[in-house]
């Protein structure tokens, strides 16, 4: 036993984020550290944590500069928290901040800490640009030299190609395929029609726009760098407009810029604590983080789709909780692509797949689509890779807190590397 003799409940006090912005727009010159600091500071201000020493803060970014090796700690030092608050960097691709929330929750549950913040940030606009490895090796060889000749001779191999920058690419090293190309294969395997994808994308925008108009996001989002709302939400979109878009990842494909998540900049954070810690500070408890599960699939061989890991993680988590897929009032499934969501839902409804692949006695069944991403999903809101998890946690916690009839919600996030992170949040 690491600390406590009993498992403690983990309360979600609440979360805040900055608006999500399409890459190279509002946050074109913002850094990951600046955005994460803004999200952390918003949590500190919202819950009056100035001068407070928290047990731990965990966060991360998928695309970050080498100088950001201590990103979380450096970010929290500018928030007003007690400088004795530690910070932890972690990364599990698009599941980073949900993984951070589970990590903080585990420490709270075990009695190691009383409270902590989880979060994530990502900037496509401020992506690190590096030069070819051959140029790096030339520089290092010169640096290692002990004589003048040893330091100068490597430079004789300098060529124009060494100055050609290498930009980061969202490509799987094992397959050489982008996430979109990988999801195209999934859509074909599961026979997901273009019309279905466009409908889910349209619904995502309509719901997000309605949520913003109704003021749902007013206390979940703080203005940053002149931006007050998510700038990817298209209140005026239509199925006709979506249908006119060309495929983005294959000439004969079904994935388009309209039914795929846009490249996005942004940051989010959520405060977790024991109920007693929150009560002492007269802070509300919106909900409780009760279960979490991570899974991975064999995508490199082609045995499974790159983004199908949540299809495995969710039933495993349901077994832990002793409930069914239908025992949820809300479903927050990250929309990396509309097709990815639809593939997962179809897999859960397919008897043969559930029995032979997932090892279940029968299909998990369908969900009530009216309960899916009710305030808009990533296709509309945007997806700064590492920030999506705690964006969803904060959204779902608020939904549960405001619905007297609701009991629980499901969180599901697919990630690069063929992984998935899932969680259950309950009142």
Buried (B, 14 or more C-beta within 10 A) or exposed (E): EEEEEEEBBBBBBBBBBBBBBBBBBBBBEBBBBBBBBBBBBBBBBBBEBEEBEBBBBBBBBBBBBEEBEEBBBBBBBBBBBEEEBBBBBBBBBBBBBBBBBBBBBBBBBBBBBBBBBBBBBBBBBBBBEEBBEEBEEBBEBBEEEEEEEEBEEBEEEBEEEBEEEEEEEBBBEEBEBBBBBBBBBBBBEBEBEBEBBBBBBBBBBBBBBBBBEEEBBEEBBBEBBEBBBBBBBBEEBEEEEBEEBEBBBBEEBBBBBBBBBBBBBBBBBBBBBBBEBBEEBEBEBBBBBBBBBBBBBEBBEEEBBBBBBBBBBBBBBBEEBEBEBEEBBBBBBBBBBBBBBBBBBBBBBBEEBBEEBBEBEEBBEEBEEEBBBBBBBBBBBBBBBBBBBBBBBBBBBBBBBEEEEBBBBBBBBBBBBBBBBBBBBBB
